[in-house]
Amino acid sequence: MNFLTPLFLLGGLALAAPIIYHLVRRTTRERTAFSSLMFLQPSPPRIAKRQRLEHWLLLLLRCLALALLALGFARPFFTQSPVNDPTAAQPRRTVVLVDTSASMRREGVWATARARAEAVLRRAAPVDHVAIISFDQKATTLVSFEDWNRAAPAERIALAVGRLAALSPSWAGTHLGNALVTAAEALAEGEDGKNAVGPRGIVLISDLQAGSRLDALQAYEWPKGVELTLEPVKARQATNAGVQIVAGGPDSTRAADAPVRVRVTNAADSTREQFKLGWARSAATGGAPEFIVPALDAYVPPGQSRVFAVPVPKGVAGLEQISLTGDDEAFDNTTYVIPPTQQRTNVLWIGGDVAEDPAQPLFFLRRAFAETPRVAVQVTAVAPGGPLSPADVAAASLIFVSEALSPAAAAALREQAQAGKTIIVVARNPGIGPTLGALLGREPVPVEEGRAGSYAMFSEIDFQHPLFAAFADPRFSDFTKIRFWKFRKLDLSGVAGARTVAKFDHGDPAVAEVPVGRGRIYAFASGWQPDDSQLAVSSKFVPLMWSLLEQAGGVANFATQHVVGDRVALSADSGTTAVRGPAGAAVTLAAGAAEFAATGQPGIYELTGGLRPQRFAVNLDANESRTAPLGPDELEQLGVPVAKGRVEATVPAEKKALLQGIEAESRQKLWRWFIVATLAVLLIESVLAGRTARRAALATEGANP
């Protein structure tokens, strides 16, 4: 037992008072009958020592009352071990969140973060439960509560420190909101799956840069009783500038020699504002990048961002990297660019149209597939009566059939459809029925001229179908202004798998799709030339034709610019078997892989093993360059309670023991029981003393009748 105010124990010296009182005789109690004392001189009574204690029970009670009173004023408390401490049944649960995003690569930041994390771990009591979670774009558990509790108390710190030592910052962005939600949910749930009780908290070790994403906290209800303690770490250098590709720049339809627009941002606390910007290559020794051509002067004041157009020099190879120099922190000073390359694809038109006749469908088809910096479409027209060139058919990504074909030509095209080709049958006249039936592998399809009165319109369109998905937005879904003067009635009721994509207002199919093997056949009930309809002169025609080409695989929607951590979609029929990363190592893909997810490092990646090699660039998240500190009030506005500070970090060791004693004494309040015991003893002593006095009085009266 310890005492908070031990000086009050000196009150125990008062125990001598009742002892002396019982030992000292003030007057004799014996009385003797005597004659008159008038002739004797008076003398004071002589005090004499008692030879033995009388009323020892009263003496004991009086001493006990004084002792209890002194102990109560000394404010006693028990220093309990973790095993006997009543709070040990509810130990403190703490999640240590360690930031490993790209901004932690700044000089001195990661070393400080590791030291802070180890200090937090060493402050944990043996009964505490601790988990460690690292986070960047996603949260990863390094040490779970189960791992911590499973290890021996003497080995827990070594276990956690060892796993921290194997950790290093990544190149991913900072998704702080997701990490806080993950930590809060881990604290809210106990090991048995029930809600955890007891004190809980999160210790966040991060540079708390303003670019941290907090979206996950917007609609999240923070659990009660979970408090966030911030452990911010700072970089040694204040200046930080970053360079990023301007959105829409590299994947837009700009020409190959058009300047590349990049944005340079400068932190608000930077001490520099003059930089160099230009095409560069990484130094072989890992130092500053080497400019390939003379660099631009980039002036960016602190706290601002500016866009610069970096010219593309002609005849210079290896233009894949734009770098910034003059900055103290180099982790975000490079952005990678894939120069735009023009895709080339072929479209085969089988019909007797004259290419320059504005009354024929081919005239409008050629103009719909006008050349762009991104795609060049070669439209090849062949007569329906002659033999088809196997080379033209094999090279074509999309095949249009507008007139009847010979059975041999139709059978050859059907084989191409079964192999994966897309064929568009434009029913310009009822004579297309046998050819459509041959392409579908059945008897001729009934086709006859339609009767629509003055005109027909689209009335039912399946905007969920990929062909019309581009028009699903209400701003573009109005097809009522397109009139069809002539159309053909297609009877596809007996065709297995036939799907009507669009209908006329009288219910007949306008556009139908029929799968054939690995490919598909589209049937248009009307042409788009002015004699049949207004489709070719409407704003819907060009995107509709390009949608057909994209569905046929003639245009690869392969994005060349990505951010670290993105999943890159791969074409199922590309044949890609491996991806070579920036470091030169190749990652083998599983058969039929639909995406590539190992984009953990900025640089240029190359798809290998396919029909044609493709390259894409992976860059740092632009938000990582926003290294200005994030204010705690932004977290509090999202409902996260932030601790104002830790008492343990500022209190000396000797005073910490005193504070722990005060806390234990205030929790136990043993002095109350000592005061109650004192009152009980005094009550007993008073009753006993009264009885003793009455007995003495009766004895005296009996001796002197």
C-alpha positions in Angstrom: 0.0 0.0 0.0 1.2 3.5 -0.9 0.1 6.9 0.4 -0.6 10.0 -1.6 0.0 12.4 1.4 2.3 10.3 3.7 3.0 13.3 6.0 -0.4 12.8 7.6 1.0 9.5 9.0 2.8 11.6 11.6 -0.7 11.9 13.2 0.0 8.4 14.4 2.1 10.0 17.2 -1.2 11.0 18.8 -1.6 7.3 19.8 0.6 8.2 22.8 -2.2 10.4 24.2 -4.7 7.7 25.2 -1.8 5.5 26.4 -0.5 8.2 28.7 -4.0 9.0 29.8 -4.6 5.4 30.9 -1.2 5.1 32.6 -1.3 8.4 34.6 -3.4 8.5 37.8 -4.7 11.9 38.5 -6.4 11.3 41.9 -6.8 8.2 44.1 -10.1 6.5 43.8 -10.0 4.9 47.2 -12.0 6.5 50.0 -11.5 6.0 53.7 -13.9 7.2 56.4 -12.0 9.7 58.6 -12.9 12.1 61.3 -12.8 15.9 61.0 -9.9 17.3 59.0 -10.2 20.8 60.4 -7.0 20.4 62.5 -4.9 19.0 59.5 -3.2 21.1 57.0 -4.4 20.6 53.4 -2.1 19.0 50.8 -2.7 18.5 47.0 -3.3 15.1 45.7 -0.2 13.2 44.6 -0.1 11.9 41.1 1.0 8.3 41.0 1.7 5.9 38.2 -0.6 3.1 37.6 0.8 -0.3 38.1 -1.4 -1.8 35.5 -3.7 -0.8 32.6 -7.3 -0.4 33.3 -10.0 -0.6 30.6 -7.6 -1.9 28.0 -10.5 -2.3 25.4 -11.2 1.4 25.6 -7.5 2.1 25.1 -7.4 -0.1 22.1 -10.5 1.5 20.5 -9.1 5.0 21.0 -5.7 4.1 19.6 -7.4 2.4 16.6 -9.6 5.5 15.9 -6.6 7.8 15.8 -4.7 5.3 13.6 -7.5 5.0 11.2 -8.0 8.8 11.0 -4.3 9.3 10.2 -4.4 6.6 7.5 -7.5 8.2 6.0 -5.9 11.6 5.8 -2.7 10.0 4.2 -4.9 9.0 1.2 -3.8 5.4 0.8 -3.9 3.4 -2.5 -2.8 0.1 -3.9 -0.2 -0.1 -6.7 -1.7 -3.0 -8.6 0.0 -5.2 -11.0 -1.5 -5.7 -14.5 -2.8 -9.1 -13.4 -4.7 -7.7 -10.4 -5.6 -4.3 -12.0 -9.4 -4.2 -12.5 -8.8 -2.3 -15.8 -6.7 -5.1 -17.2 -9.9 -6.8 -18.3 -10.4 -3.8 -20.7 -6.9 -3.1 -22.1 -6.3 -0.2 -24.5 -6.6 -1.0 -28.2 -4.5 1.1 -30.4 -4.0 1.0 -34.2 -0.8 2.6 -35.5 -1.4 4.0 -39.0 1.9 4.5 -40.9 1.8 6.5 -44.1 3.8 4.9 -47.0 2.7 7.0 -49.9 5.0 8.7 -52.4 5.3 12.0 -50.5 7.0 10.1 -47.7 10.0 9.7 -50.0 11.1 13.2 -49.2 14.4 13.6 -47.4 14.2 12.7 -43.7 10.5 12.0 -43.7 10.5 8.2 -43.7 13.3 7.9 -41.1 11.4 10.2 -38.7 8.2 8.2 -39.3 9.8 4.9 -38.4 11.3 6.4 -35.2 7.9 7.8 -34.2 6.3 4.4 -34.8 8.9 2.6 -32.7 8.4 5.2 -29.9 4.7 4.6 -29.9 5.2 0.9 -29.7 7.5 1.1 -26.8 5.0 3.2 -24.8 2.5 0.4 -25.0 1.8 -1.4 -21.7 2.1 -5.2 -21.6 -1.7 -5.5 -21.4 -2.4 -3.2 -24.3 -3.5 -4.5 -27.7 -1.7 -2.9 -30.7 -2.1 -3.3 -34.5 0.0 -1.7 -37.2 -1.5 -0.8 -40.6 0.4 0.8 -43.4 -1.4 2.7 -46.1 -1.0 4.5 -49.4 -3.6 3.9 -52.0 -4.8 1.0 -50.0 -4.4 -0.1 -46.4 -2.3 -3.2 -45.5 -2.2 -4.8 -42.1 1.4 -5.4 -40.9 0.6 -6.6 -37.4 -2.9 -7.5 -36.5 -4.3 -7.6 -33.0 -4.2 -11.4 -33.2 -0.5 -11.3 -34.1 0.2 -9.0 -31.2 -1.6 -11.1 -28.6 -0.3 -14.3 -30.0 3.3 -13.2 -29.4 4.9 -13.3 -26.0 4.9 -9.9 -24.2 8.7 -9.7 -24.4 8.7 -10.4 -28.1 5.9 -8.1 -29.3 8.0 -4.9 -29.8 10.7 -6.9 -31.7 8.0 -8.4 -33.9 6.5 -5.0 -34.8 9.8 -3.2 -35.2 11.0 -6.0 -37.5 8.0 -5.6 -39.8 8.4 -1.9 -39.9 12.0 -2.3 -40.9 11.0 -4.2 -44.0 8.6 -1.4 -45.0 9.5 1.4 -47.3 7.5 4.2 -49.1 5.7 3.3 -52.3 4.9 5.5 -55.3 1.1 5.4 -54.8 -1.2 8.2 -53.7 -2.4 9.0 -50.2 -5.9 7.7 -49.5 -6.1 8.8 -45.9 -9.8 8.5 -45.6 -9.8 4.8 -46.6 -7.1 4.1 -44.1 -8.9 5.9 -41.2 -12.1 4.0 -41.9 -10.2 0.7 -42.0 -8.5 1.4 -38.7 -11.7 2.5 -37.0 -13.5 -0.6 -38.1 -10.7 -2.8 -36.8 -11.0 -1.0 -33.4 -14.8 -1.3 -33.3 -14.7 -5.1 -33.7 -13.3 -7.3 -31.0 -11.4 -10.6 -31.6 -14.6 -12.6 -31.0 -16.5 -10.7 -33.7 -18.4 -8.6 -31.1 -18.1 -4.9 -30.4 -14.9 -4.1 -28.6 -15.0 -2.3 -25.3 -12.5 -0.3 -23.3 -10.3 2.6 -24.4 -9.5 2.8 -28.1 -7.5 5.1 -30.2 -5.6 5.6 -33.6 -2.1 7.0 -33.8 -1.5 8.5 -37.3 2.1 8.8 -38.4 2.1 10.8 -41.6 3.4 13.9 -43.3 -0.3 15.0 -43.5 0.1 16.5 -46.9 -2.8 18.5 -48.3 -3.1 16.1 -51.2 -4.4 13.3 -49.0 -7.8 12.0 -50.2 -10.5 12.1 -47.5 -13.5 11.1 -49.7 -14.2 7.9 -47.7 -15.0 10.0 -44.6 -17.7 12.0 -46.2 -20.5 9.5 -45.6 -18.8 7.5 -42.8 -20.2 7.7 -39.2 -17.1 7.8 -36.9 -17.5 5.2 -34.0 -17.9 6.7 -30.6 -15.0 6.5 -28.2 -12.3 6.3 -30.9 -9.9 9.2 -30.8 -7.2 10.1 -33.4 -3.8 11.1 -32.2 -1.6 12.9 -34.8 2.1 12.3 -35.1 3.1 14.6 -38.0 6.5 14.3 -39.6 8.2 17.0 -41.6 10.7 17.0 -44.5 14.1 18.6 -44.1 13.6 20.7 -47.2 10.7 23.1 -47.6 10.8 23.6 -51.3 8.8 21.1 -53.4 7.6 21.5 -57.0 6.0 18.8 -59.1 5.2 18.3 -62.8 2.2 16.5 -64.2 0.6 16.0 -67.6 -2.4 18.2 -68.2 -5.6 16.2 -68.2 -6.6 15.2 -71.8 -3.2 16.1 -73.2 -1.5 12.8 -74.1 -4.6 10.8 -75.0 -6.4 13.5 -76.9 -6.4 13.8 -80.7 -3.5 16.2 -80.9 -1.0 15.8 -83.6 2.2 13.8 -83.1 4.3 17.0 -83.3 2.0 19.2 -81.1 3.5 20.5 -77.9 2.8 18.6 -74.7 1.1 20.6 -72.1 2.3 20.0 -68.5 1.4 21.7 -65.2 4.1 22.7 -62.7 2.9 23.2 -59.1 5.0 24.9 -56.4 4.3 24.4 -52.7 3.2 27.4 -50.6 6.2 27.1 -48.3 8.8 26.8 -51.1 11.8 29.0 -51.1 12.5 28.6 -54.8 10.5 29.8 -57.9 12.9 29.4 -60.8 13.0 25.9 -62.5 14.1 24.2 -65.7 11.6 22.1 -67.7 12.1 19.9 -70.7 12.6 16.5 -72.4 15.1 14.5 -70.5 16.4 11.0 -69.9 17.3 9.4 -66.5 20.9 9.6 -65.5 22.8 6.3 -65.5 24.1 7.0 -62.0 20.7 7.8 -60.6 21.4 11.5 -60.2 19.7 14.5 -61.8 18.1 13.8 -65.2 19.9 14.9 -68.4 18.1 17.1 -70.8 18.0 15.9 -74.4 17.2 19.3 -75.8 17.6 22.8 -74.3 15.2 23.1 -71.4 12.6 25.8 -70.8 12.7 28.4 -68.0 9.8 27.8 -65.7 8.9 30.5 -63.3 6.3 29.4 -60.7 5.8 31.5 -57.5 5.2 29.6 -54.2 1.7 28.4 -53.8 0.8 28.6 -57.5 0.7 26.3 -60.5 1.3 27.1 -64.2 0.8 25.3 -67.4 3.7 25.1 -69.9 3.7 23.8 -73.5 6.8 21.7 -74.1 7.6 21.6 -77.8 8.3 18.3 -79.5 11.5 18.5 -81.4 11.6 16.8 -84.8 13.9 14.0 -85.6 14.7 13.3 -81.9 14.2 9.8 -80.5 13.5 8.8 -77.0 11.0 11.6 -76.1 9.2 9.8 -73.3 10.1 11.8 -70.1 9.6 15.4 -69.1 11.6 16.4 -66.1 11.9 19.4 -63.8 15.1 20.6 -62.2 15.9 23.2 -59.5 13.7 21.6 -56.9 14.9 20.2 -53.5 12.7 17.1 -53.6 13.0 15.0 -56.8 10.3 12.3 -56.1 7.7 14.2 -58.3 9.9 15.9 -60.8 9.3 13.6 -63.7 6.3 12.7 -65.8 6.3 10.1 -68.5 4.6 10.6 -71.9 3.7 8.2 -74.7 3.9 10.0 -78.0 0.6 9.7 -79.9 0.6 7.0 -82.6 -2.0 6.7 -85.3 -3.9 3.5 -85.4 -4.6 2.1 -88.9 -7.5 -0.1 -89.7 -9.4 -1.3 -92.8 -13.1 -1.4 -93.6 -14.4 -3.5 -96.5 -17.5 -2.3 -98.4 -19.1 -4.9 -100.7 -21.5 -3.2 -103.1 -21.8 -1.5 -106.4 -21.7 2.0 -105.1 -19.7 4.8 -106.7 -17.4 6.3 -104.0 -18.0 9.9 -105.2 -21.8 9.7 -105.7 -23.5 11.7 -102.9 -26.6 9.6 -103.4 -24.9 6.3 -102.3 -24.2 5.0 -98.8 -20.5 4.5 -99.5 -20.1 8.3 -100.0 -21.2 9.0 -96.5 -19.4 6.1 -95.0 -16.0 7.3 -96.3 -16.6 10.8 -94.8 -17.8 9.3 -91.5 -14.4 7.6 -91.2 -12.4 10.7 -91.8 -8.8 10.4 -90.7 -7.9 11.8 -87.3 -4.5 12.0 -85.5 -5.6 8.9 -83.5 -7.1 6.7 -86.2 -6.8 6.4 -90.0 -9.5 4.2 -91.6 -9.0 2.8 -95.1 -12.3 2.0 -96.7 -11.9 -0.5 -99.6 -14.9 -1.0 -102.0 -15.3 -4.2 -104.1 -18.0 -5.2 -106.4 -20.4 -7.9 -105.2 -20.3 -10.0 -108.3 -16.5 -10.7 -108.4 -14.5 -13.0 -106.2 -13.5 -11.6 -102.8 -9.8 -11.1 -102.2 -8.8 -13.2 -99.1 -6.3 -10.5 -98.2 -8.9 -7.8 -98.2 -11.3 -9.8 -96.1 -8.6 -10.9 -93.6 -7.3 -7.3 -93.2 -10.8 -5.8 -92.7 -11.9 -5.1 -89.2 -15.4 -4.3 -90.3 -17.3 -5.6 -93.4 -20.3 -4.0 -95.0 -22.6 -5.9 -97.4 -25.1 -3.8 -99.3 -26.1 -6.1 -102.1 -26.7 -9.8 -102.8 -23.6 -12.1 -102.9 -22.9 -15.3 -104.5 -23.3 -18.4 -102.3 -19.5 -18.9 -102.3 -18.8 -15.4 -101.2 -21.5 -15.5 -98.6 -20.0 -18.8 -97.2 -16.6 -17.3 -97.1 -17.9 -14.3 -95.2 -19.7 -16.6 -92.8 -16.4 -18.3 -91.9 -14.9 -14.9 -91.2 -17.9 -14.1 -88.9 -17.5 -17.4 -87.1 -13.8 -16.5 -86.6 -14.7 -13.2 -84.9 -15.4 -10.7 -87.7 -18.3 -8.2 -87.6 -20.4 -8.0 -90.7 -23.0 -5.2 -91.4 -25.8 -6.1 -93.8 -27.5 -3.0 -95.2 -30.9 -4.1 -96.6 -31.2 -1.6 -99.5 -33.7 -3.9 -101.3 -35.6 -7.2 -100.6 -33.1 -9.2 -102.7 -30.7 -9.2 -99.8 -32.7 -11.9 -98.0 -30.8 -15.0 -99.4 -27.5 -13.4 -98.7 -28.5 -12.6 -95.1 -29.8 -16.2 -94.7 -26.5 -17.6 -96.0 -24.5 -15.5 -93.7 -26.6 -16.8 -90.8 -26.3 -20.4 -92.0 -30.0 -20.9 -92.7 -32.6 -20.6 -95.4 -33.2 -17.2 -96.9 -34.6 -14.6 -94.5 -37.9 -13.1 -95.6 -37.4 -9.5 -96.6 -40.0 -7.2 -98.1 -40.6 -3.5 -98.7 -42.1 -1.8 -95.7 -45.1 0.5 -95.8 -44.8 3.3 -93.3 -47.1 5.9 -94.8 -45.2 9.2 -94.9 -42.2 8.2 -92.9 -40.9 6.0 -90.0 -38.9 6.8 -86.9 -36.9 5.0 -84.3 -39.2 4.4 -81.3 -37.6 1.7 -79.2 -33.8 1.8 -78.8 -31.8 -0.4 -76.5 -29.4 2.1 -75.0 -27.9 -0.7 -72.9 -26.5 -2.3 -76.0 -22.9 -1.2 -76.8 -23.9 0.0 -80.2 -26.2 2.7 -78.7 -24.5 3.1 -75.3 -22.8 6.4 -76.5 -26.3 7.9 -76.8 -27.6 6.8 -73.4 -27.2 10.3 -71.9 -30.6 12.2 -72.2 -28.8 15.0 -74.0 -28.1 12.7 -76.9 -30.9 10.1 -76.8 -33.4 11.9 -79.0 -33.7 10.1 -82.4 -37.1 11.5 -83.3 -35.8 14.0 -85.8 -34.4 11.3 -88.0 -37.0 10.3 -90.7 -36.9 7.0 -92.7 -38.6 7.3 -96.1 -38.0 3.7 -97.1 -37.3 0.6 -95.1 -37.4 -3.2 -95.4 -39.3 -5.6 -93.1 -36.9 -8.2 -91.8 -38.5 -11.4 -90.4 -35.9 -12.7 -87.9 -38.5 -14.5 -85.7 -37.0 -17.9 -86.6 -33.4 -17.0 -86.1 -31.9 -18.2 -82.9 -30.2 -15.6 -80.8 -31.5 -12.7 -82.8 -31.7 -9.5 -80.8 -33.6 -6.3 -81.9 -31.4 -3.4 -80.9 -33.8 -0.7 -82.4 -37.3 -0.7 -83.7 -39.4 1.6 -85.9 -42.4 3.3 -84.5 -44.7 0.7 -86.1 -42.9 -2.2 -84.4 -40.7 -3.6 -87.2 -37.0 -4.2 -86.5 -34.7 -1.3 -87.5 -31.4 -2.7 -86.3 -30.9 -6.3 -85.3 -27.9 -8.3 -84.0 -27.3 -12.0 -84.5 -24.3 -13.8 -83.0 -22.4 -16.1 -85.3 -19.6 -18.1 -83.7 -17.2 -15.7 -82.2 -18.4 -12.8 -84.4 -21.7 -11.1 -85.0 -23.9 -9.9 -87.8 -25.8 -6.6 -87.7 -28.8 -6.1 -90.0 -29.9 -2.6 -90.9 -33.5 -2.5 -92.3 -32.8 0.8 -94.2 -29.9 2.6 -95.8 -28.6 5.9 -94.6 -28.4 7.7 -98.0 -30.9 10.5 -98.6 -33.2 8.3 -100.7 -33.8 6.0 -97.8 -33.5 8.2 -94.7 -32.0 11.2 -93.0 -29.6 9.2 -90.9 -26.5 10.1 -92.9 -27.1 13.9 -92.5 -27.9 13.7 -88.8 -25.5 14.2 -85.9 -26.0 10.5 -84.9 -24.5 9.0 -88.0 -20.8 9.5 -87.4 -20.7 8.3 -83.7 -22.9 5.3 -84.7 -20.4 4.2 -87.4 -17.5 4.7 -85.1 -19.4 2.6 -82.4 -19.7 -0.2 -85.0 -15.9 0.0 -85.7 -15.1 -0.1 -82.0 -17.4 -3.0 -81.4 -15.6 -4.8 -84.2 -12.2 -4.2 -82.6 -11.0 -1.9 -85.4 -10.2 0.8 -82.9 -8.4 -0.2 -79.7 -9.5 2.0 -76.8 -6.2 1.6 -75.1 -5.4 4.4 -72.7 -1.7 5.3 -72.7 -1.6 7.5 -69.6 -2.2 6.0 -66.2 -1.6 6.7 -62.5 0.3 4.5 -60.1 -2.0 1.8 -58.9 -4.4 1.9 -61.8 -5.6 -1.4 -63.4 -4.8 -1.4 -67.1 -7.5 -3.0 -69.2 -6.2 -5.5 -71.8 -8.0 -6.6 -74.9 -9.0 -10.3 -74.7 -7.9 -10.9 -78.3 -4.7 -8.9 -78.2 -2.7 -12.0 -77.5 -0.5 -10.2 -74.9 1.4 -12.6 -72.8 3.7 -10.4 -70.7 4.3 -6.8 -69.6 7.7 -5.3 -69.3 8.1 -2.7 -66.6 10.3 0.3 -66.2 13.0 -1.7 -64.5 13.2 -4.1 -67.4 11.7 -7.1 -65.7 8.8 -8.8 -67.5 5.6 -10.0 -65.7 4.0 -13.0 -67.3 0.2 -12.7 -67.6 -2.2 -15.5 -67.1 -4.0 -16.9 -70.2 -7.0 -14.6 -71.1 -6.0 -12.0 -68.5 -8.3 -9.0 -68.8 -6.2 -6.5 -66.9 -2.8 -5.7 -65.6 -2.6 -4.4 -62.0 1.2 -4.3 -61.2 1.6 -0.6 -61.9 3.4 0.2 -58.7 6.2 2.2 -60.2 6.2 5.3 -62.5 7.7 4.8 -66.0 7.0 3.2 -69.4 5.4 -0.2 -69.7 5.3 -2.4 -72.8 2.9 -5.1 -73.7 4.7 -8.0 -75.4 3.7 -11.2 -77.1 0.6 -9.8 -78.8 -0.3 -9.1 -82.4 1.2 -5.6 -82.0 3.3 -4.2 -79.2 1.6 -1.5 -77.1 3.1 0.9 -74.6 1.6 2.9 -71.8 3.0 5.4 -69.2 2.4 5.3 -65.5 2.8 8.5 -63.5 2.7 9.7 -60.0 -0.7 10.9 -58.6 -0.7 14.7 -59.0 -2.1 15.1 -55.5 1.2 13.8 -54.1 2.9 17.1 -55.1 0.5 19.0 -52.7 2.8 18.7 -49.8 1.5 21.7 -47.8 0.4 20.5 -44.3 -3.2 19.3 -43.8 -4.9 21.1 -40.9 -6.5 19.0 -38.1 -9.6 21.0 -38.4 -10.3 19.4 -41.8 -10.4 16.0 -40.2 -12.6 17.4 -37.3 -15.1 18.8 -39.9 -15.5 15.2 -41.2 -16.4 14.0 -37.7 -13.0 12.6 -36.7 -12.1 13.6 -33.1 -8.5 14.7 -33.0 -6.6 14.5 -29.7 -5.1 17.8 -28.6 -1.9 16.3 -27.2 -0.5 13.5 -25.0 0.3 14.1 -21.3 2.9 11.3 -21.4 5.1 13.1 -23.9 5.6 16.2 -21.7 5.6 14.8 -18.1 8.9 13.8 -16.5 9.3 10.2 -15.3 9.2 11.0 -11.6 6.1 13.2 -12.0 4.5 10.6 -14.1 4.6 8.1 -11.2 2.9 10.8 -9.0 0.2 11.3 -11.6 -0.4 7.6 -11.9 -0.7 7.5 -8.1 -3.2 10.3 -8.1 -5.2 8.5 -10.7 -5.2 5.2 -8.8 -6.1 6.9 -5.5 -9.0 8.8 -7.1 -10.2 5.6 -8.6 -9.9 3.5 -5.4 -10.9 6.2 -2.8 -9.8 4.0 0.1 -9.9 7.1 2.5 -13.6 6.9 2.6 -13.5 3.5 4.1 -11.0 4.6 6.7 -13.2 7.5 7.7 -16.2 5.2 8.0 -14.2 2.8 10.1 -13.0 5.7 12.3 -16.6 6.8 12.9 -17.6 3.2 13.7 -14.8 2.7 16.2 -15.6 6.0 17.9 -19.2 5.0 18.1 -18.3 1.7 19.8 -15.8 3.5 22.1 -18.5 5.9 23.2 -21.0 3.2 24.0 -18.3 1.2 25.9 -17.1 4.2 27.8 -20.6 5.1 28.8 -21.2 1.6 30.1 -17.9 1.6 32.0 -18.7 5.0 33.7 -22.1 3.8 34.8 -20.6 0.7 36.3 -18.0 2.7 38.2 -20.7 5.0 39.5 -22.8 2.1 40.7 -19.8 0.6 42.4 -19.0 3.8 44.3 -22.6 4.2 45.4 -22.5 0.7 46.7 -19.4 1.3 48.7 -20.8 4.5 50.3 -24.4 3.8 51.3 
